[in-house]
Amino acid sequence: MATAVDQKLLRQTKFPPEFNQKVDMKKVNIEVMKKWIAGKISEVLGSEDDVVIELCFNLLEGSRFPDIKALQISLTGFLDKDTPKFCKELWNLCLSAQSNPQGVPKELLEAKKLELIQEKIDAEKAANEAKSRKTLTPFDNASGTSVAEAVEAVRAAAVAEDSTPDPEDTRDPLLAEGHLFEGPHRVGTLTPMFRGDVAEVEETRTEAVAGL
């Protein structure tokens, strides 16, 4: 019950017109409202204050038809300038809740629907991004071969092709490699300094063999 001072504040305070409408708390889902109240008070105060939250619960549940004007006066010392706005939002939600068969404010239902829709959108976006990353992976999904491995295979094939003997090259392979003689007459490899014309080396070899 409001004290004498509270009664004076009640007379001096200007309340919104919806405060003249009664709310039957039996038609309101109080658990839903408690969750909203706790979140809103914590938002206003910047932290969770169980004392203020419980006070609001008690004032709202103390009567089947609570007095929102007295509730606002009682909360002013805690919520300060934010009290009128908080109480107006609270009362409008309660009025909406009692007109809903489920006892839940339609505003909170709509907000929940939007939250679920946003969650679905975010989930789909995350799935698409994951799919895109999988598509751009450096591995071939069919063979499991990486890009680096594929490049190395191409490079190895090119080197192998370059090292294949030319069928049109009729030079002695030893001479082609820089060797002077084959078999037991092989002297060694010619250094770049002593390598002459291939035809001259072949002629020298022929003369040497003929002298044996």
Contacts in CASP RR format, 6 or more apart in sequence:
PFRMAT RR
TARGET T0000
AUTHOR 0000-0000-0000
METHOD contacts of the structure
MODEL  1
MATAVDQKLLRQTKFPPEFNQKVDMKKVNIEVMKKWIAGKISEVLGSEDD
VVIELCFNLLEGSRFPDIKALQISLTGFLDKDTPKFCKELWNLCLSAQSN
PQGVPKELLEAKKLELIQEKIDAEKAANEAKSRKTLTPFDNASGTSVAEA
VEAVRAAAVAEDSTPDPEDTRDPLLAEGHLFEGPHRVGTLTPMFRGDVAE
VEETRTEAVAGL
2 10 0 8 1.000
2 70 0 8 1.000
2 73 0 8 1.000
6 70 0 8 1.000
6 73 0 8 1.000
6 74 0 8 1.000
9 73 0 8 1.000
9 76 0 8 1.000
10 69 0 8 1.000
10 70 0 8 1.000
10 73 0 8 1.000
13 69 0 8 1.000
13 72 0 8 1.000
13 73 0 8 1.000
15 68 0 8 1.000
15 69 0 8 1.000
15 72 0 8 1.000
16 88 0 8 1.000
16 91 0 8 1.000
18 88 0 8 1.000
18 91 0 8 1.000
18 92 0 8 1.000
18 95 0 8 1.000
19 68 0 8 1.000
19 69 0 8 1.000
19 87 0 8 1.000
19 91 0 8 1.000
21 91 0 8 1.000
21 95 0 8 1.000
22 65 0 8 1.000
23 65 0 8 1.000
23 66 0 8 1.000
23 68 0 8 1.000
23 91 0 8 1.000
23 94 0 8 1.000
23 95 0 8 1.000
23 97 0 8 1.000
23 98 0 8 1.000
24 64 0 8 1.000
24 65 0 8 1.000
24 98 0 8 1.000
25 60 0 8 1.000
25 61 0 8 1.000
25 63 0 8 1.000
25 64 0 8 1.000
25 65 0 8 1.000
25 66 0 8 1.000
25 94 0 8 1.000
26 64 0 8 1.000
27 97 0 8 1.000
27 98 0 8 1.000
27 103 0 8 1.000
28 94 0 8 1.000
28 97 0 8 1.000
28 98 0 8 1.000
28 103 0 8 1.000
29 97 0 8 1.000
29 102 0 8 1.000
29 103 0 8 1.000
29 104 0 8 1.000
30 60 0 8 1.000
30 61 0 8 1.000
32 97 0 8 1.000
32 103 0 8 1.000
32 104 0 8 1.000
32 105 0 8 1.000
32 108 0 8 1.000
33 60 0 8 1.000
33 90 0 8 1.000
33 93 0 8 1.000
33 94 0 8 1.000
33 97 0 8 1.000
33 105 0 8 1.000
34 57 0 8 1.000
36 90 0 8 1.000
36 93 0 8 1.000
36 108 0 8 1.000
37 53 0 8 1.000
37 56 0 8 1.000
37 57 0 8 1.000
37 60 0 8 1.000
37 90 0 8 1.000
38 48 0 8 1.000
38 53 0 8 1.000
40 86 0 8 1.000
40 89 0 8 1.000
40 90 0 8 1.000
41 49 0 8 1.000
41 52 0 8 1.000
41 53 0 8 1.000
41 56 0 8 1.000
41 79 0 8 1.000
41 86 0 8 1.000
42 48 0 8 1.000
42 49 0 8 1.000
42 53 0 8 1.000
44 79 0 8 1.000
44 82 0 8 1.000
44 86 0 8 1.000
45 52 0 8 1.000
45 78 0 8 1.000
45 79 0 8 1.000
49 78 0 8 1.000
52 75 0 8 1.000
52 78 0 8 1.000
52 79 0 8 1.000
55 74 0 8 1.000
55 75 0 8 1.000
55 78 0 8 1.000
56 71 0 8 1.000
56 75 0 8 1.000
59 66 0 8 1.000
59 70 0 8 1.000
59 71 0 8 1.000
59 74 0 8 1.000
59 75 0 8 1.000
60 66 0 8 1.000
60 71 0 8 1.000
60 90 0 8 1.000
68 87 0 8 1.000
68 90 0 8 1.000
68 91 0 8 1.000
68 94 0 8 1.000
71 87 0 8 1.000
71 90 0 8 1.000
72 83 0 8 1.000
72 84 0 8 1.000
72 87 0 8 1.000
75 83 0 8 1.000
75 86 0 8 1.000
75 87 0 8 1.000
76 83 0 8 1.000
77 83 0 8 1.000
79 86 0 8 1.000
92 105 0 8 1.000
92 107 0 8 1.000
93 105 0 8 1.000
93 107 0 8 1.000
93 108 0 8 1.000
94 105 0 8 1.000
96 105 0 8 1.000
96 106 0 8 1.000
96 107 0 8 1.000
97 103 0 8 1.000
97 104 0 8 1.000
97 105 0 8 1.000
100 106 0 8 1.000
100 109 0 8 1.000
138 146 0 8 1.000
138 147 0 8 1.000
138 148 0 8 1.000
139 145 0 8 1.000
139 146 0 8 1.000
139 147 0 8 1.000
140 146 0 8 1.000
140 150 0 8 1.000
165 173 0 8 1.000
169 176 0 8 1.000
171 198 0 8 1.000
172 182 0 8 1.000
172 202 0 8 1.000
174 180 0 8 1.000
174 181 0 8 1.000
174 182 0 8 1.000
174 186 0 8 1.000
175 198 0 8 1.000
175 201 0 8 1.000
175 202 0 8 1.000
175 205 0 8 1.000
177 189 0 8 1.000
178 189 0 8 1.000
178 190 0 8 1.000
178 195 0 8 1.000
179 186 0 8 1.000
179 187 0 8 1.000
179 188 0 8 1.000
179 189 0 8 1.000
179 190 0 8 1.000
180 186 0 8 1.000
180 187 0 8 1.000
180 188 0 8 1.000
180 189 0 8 1.000
180 190 0 8 1.000
180 201 0 8 1.000
180 205 0 8 1.000
181 187 0 8 1.000
181 188 0 8 1.000
181 205 0 8 1.000
181 208 0 8 1.000
185 208 0 8 1.000
185 209 0 8 1.000
190 196 0 8 1.000
190 201 0 8 1.000
195 201 0 8 1.000
END
